[in-house]
């Protein structure tokens, strides 16, 4: 979050998988960061649980980790759902697992859901997570 806070531009969006960990980090580092995202299913890396559009993660005590506010998305539905989050931005910060065994699931399914309009600009390794910065190619 410190890296994002120091380099973000107005309108940047952070897509974070695991969203709940980023919300906790955001409260410590930089509250100006706009967070979106969800959780990649630990047993099925093609399935991503995300809140309904316009709903934010409000914490474990609210039951967000288990209730129907986080719905599973796969394939084209996942791409459409991510598209709702990033429709109004030209820059995305993506935080997801880097595939380190026993930690967060790899973020490849989320990167695939971004579509073809995004170019990778930079990336950082914070094992077991990775941080990638994308720019809309025709934005």
Number of C-alpha atoms within 10 A of each C-alpha: 19 12 10 17 14 9 9 18 13 10 14 22 23 26 24 24 27 22 23 19 11 21 21 11 14 18 12 11 15 14 13 11 20 15 20 25 27 26 25 27 17 14 8 9 16 17 19 23 22 25 22 13 12 8 11 18 20 12 12 10 7 10 12 16 18 10 10 13 17 19 15 18 20 17 14 11 12 22 18 15 19 23 14 13 17 19 8 11 14 18 24 24 21 21 25 29 23 19 16 12 10 8 13 20 24 21 24 14 19 27 16 13 18 20 13 10 12 18 16 14 12 11 14 12 11 12 14 16 20 17 22 18 20 19 18 17 12 8 9
